[in-house]
Amino acid sequence: MRVYHEAVITQCDYPPSGAIGDIFEQGCDGFCELYLYTLEIPFLNGFGSSQFGLLFQSKSKDESFHSSEDIKVAIPLGKGQDSVSEVLLKNQTMVKISLESLNSLAKLNIILHDKNYGRSNKAKVSGPHSFDCYKQYIDIAKQSVKDLCRERTYLLTPMNTQKQCIDWELVSRILDNDLQSFACWQSARSTTANLQHKEMILAFQPTSAQLYIVETSQRQQDITAFSTFPNEEYDSYYTYYEKKHSIKLDRPDLPLIPARRVFSLNKELDASINCTKDGVEEDSFLAQEMIIVFPLPWNLIMTYKLLPLFALPIERILELRKMSHQLSGLSLNPTMCSSFLSLDRIEEATSVFPCSAYERLEHIGDTVLGFFVAINYFAHNSSMQWDDEDLGEHKAAAVRNKALKRSGLSCGVDKLIWQGHNSWISAFKDTINKSSLQKPKAICYNQIPDIVESLLGAAFLCEHKLFSSKHQYTVIGFLDQLRLPMHVDCVGDERNRWFKHPHACIGGGFDFNTNEAWRKQFEQILETFHSEVYIKQRLSTGVDNLLSLFRGLNPSAELRLCADMKMVMACALFNDSLESDSDDSLQGNPPILLARFRKNLFFIGEAALHLALAMECHRRYPLASASDLHMLKVCCIAEDAISYIVMKAGIHHFLYDQESDHRQVQSFKVMVDEADKNGRKAWDRCHGWVLGKGEFAKRWKRRWWANGDGGDPPSLPRYAGLGGGCLYGQDRKVGELVYKQLVYSFKSIIGAMVIAVGLDNMWNIAVSLFEEILLLSPEETRACYKNSITSTYSPGKKAQSVQRANSLKARYGTGWSGVT
């Protein structure tokens, strides 16, 4: 619901309304509808907090984005991290303001930008300078907004804190330069409800026309005009005014007011922020009746001078909150519409500077994207017209950077990127030289694909944690919005969704009954499986042995498969090399249908293995860089490593066709035995690799009992001949032809388990196969093994970037990325 506050200022000496209307889009009947936020800014000089309004227009017309929740934004007010304050942003309101009133606010912002406000010669005290260049300012503002493609132009406004609306009375007084005596100002202040414990005002003495800052709380009752003057030339302050300025004070008994002469507003501002006296005059004392108060509050000047520091961070926080609400509202289930994705998580995912912690989320998001695209293509491939190679090509086209960049721009991801050196540009600069305006550094659009992936990673991790991995509604909804390019034969369903299946097979398997085309195809596969008696018998034996192996790996994991899902597992073991593998032969050679289904399982398994390992590495090593995580994942997923694991676990004995690749398997087994021999020698020589036997046993025991495995943990490594993703003694992989079928079969098994029981249940079992590799941290893996994998992936920025991000988040909360 919109709330309107009508403007009441009706001056007629402003520039044409169209000048402002070109910047703030003009509404109907000469009114603008703008967003007004209340800013509560606690200053570091101990003067409490001040409330002002930040008025701007967003081109977004998202009616659902209206919230009264307060946001604290960490703002760097000084040169160091100690000079950081939290600006409170609250009370978002849609206000309707006439263009005449909007012009008055624009003129107020020009006055605030005037470095010489309140200065003049002694002969005439005129207050603000003239505005002959106003039209030129507006022209620059229009061109700047156009050149920089900025979607917002800001105006700072004084607020009536009692009514929570723009203080139009104060705006009018400032524009009219309504000067007041100190007594009148004090009387008016005492009758208002908006009192501050401390306050600083901008004032001058008519006798000298010099500018002073008066701190109202520092009045000293024992110093009056009869007190001794600091200079011996005069006996007292009363004598000073009488002899120096020929003025006889009417109330010499009133306390004098401590004041500070201002030579530079910028130096005074810096001193107030950093609590120093550098470049600031010592206090002097002024008679109350000789103080003329400017209508422009000092805190308003200070806030405007600080505007470049917090305008962009606040704009970004608003965009982050909008994205959080947007992602939460993407749920396919209305009961799940909650802001589970916190601002700090989105902030981390979109902060390129001051640290690269977002790269960890991008590493997860890359695998999340690959897995969800794979599930989507699987759902579309019910006819099995595409084999694994075709599916791989289609998937690569969907996730390429060009496609992600285009989709990210369409969703406004570019507005969220924070590079740390963006500079806010005022629409009302005090110069007509456009070349001197400081422009924000252009967003590197090549980073948009990474940010899209990091947002996917952040959404996946949050939803996976909170909702026990049963659903991934937010990731699916985000992908529906991105609408990545799919193959020409893939179109959305009747609900215009990009993602076809109801869920992503995270907490449960693929439900063939929800897809009519797949249900019919699956029935045909079942019929084929049961009709081939010899194939069924042999594969069923292999499945039973495989499930027995899995139960032994993790007895606590539940692996209950119905007959249909056991058939899916059986297809993964069907490694028969059928030469006549074409669509025309499906009817004449039914086993080809099983082989085609296996290729789809391989496609799913490859993507699932990448995601599961990325999640495991991310969870185990929270301070590792993205490069370290990727290196550790590659060490697990390398073809040498997978083939070695298959051989050591004996999975190759469960495959359907063991004769065709017998020679290659035996050749690889010889290499494995040689690597084991060399690895055990190194183990004994180094007393347990780089860890030591005691540390190895300790880690194994901790992981063993955490997984709920029965019995005692092993005292010796099971994978002595495997290190850094290669066979021990080898600095590169031994050759694809040696173990191609082993790798293909293993990934097909992983895909079958995902389709049968879901990603999480699959990984609860399969993680035991990779446990020993994951015992070593990335740094320890590099120290132990020198090969092509560990040398290719450099440590990157190490953990310092992640540690810094965690430290900033813990210290400043939302807005931490703006603290450089």
Secondary structure, 3 states (H helix, E strand, C coil): CCCCCCCCCCCCCCCCHHHHHCCCCCCHHHEEEEEEEEEEEECCCCCCEEEEEEEECCCCCCCCCCCCCCEEEEEECCCCCCCEEEEEEEEEEEEEEEHHHHHHHHHHHHHHHCCCCCCCCCCCCCCCCCCCCHHHHHHHHHHHHHHHCCCCCCEEEEEECCCCEECHHHHHHHHCCCCEEHHHHHHHHHCCCCCCCCCEEEEECCCCCCEEEEEHHHCCCCCCCCCECCCCCCCEHHHHHHHHHCCCCCCCCCCCEEEEECCCHHHHHHHHHHCCCCCCCCEEEECHHHCEECCCCHHHHHHHHHHHHHHHHHHHHHHHHHHHHHHHCCCCCHHHCCCCCCHHHHHHHHECCCCCCHHHHHHHHHHHHHHHHHHHHHHHCCCCCCCHHHHHHHHHHHHCHHHHHHHHHHCCHHHHCECCCCCCCCCCCCCCCHHHCCCCCCCCHHHHHHHHHHHHHHHHHHHHHHCCCCCCHHHHHHHHHHCCCCCCCCCCCCCCCCCCCCCCCCCCCCCHHHCHHHHHHHHHHHHHHHHCHHHHHHHHHHHHHHHHHHHHHCCCCCCCCCHHHHHHHHHHHCCCCCCCCCHHHCCCCCHHHHHHHHHHHHHHHHHHHHHHHHHHHHHHCCCCCHHHHHHHHHHHHCHHHHHHHHHHHCHHHHCCCCCCCHHHHHHHHHHHHHHHHHHHHHHHHHCCCCCCHHHHHHHHHHHHHHCCCCCCCCCCCCCCCEECCEECCCCCCCCHHHHHHHHHHHHHHHHHHHHHHCHHHHHHHHHHHHHHHHCCCHHHHHHHCCCHHHHHCCCCCCCHHHHHHHHHHHHHCCCHHHCC
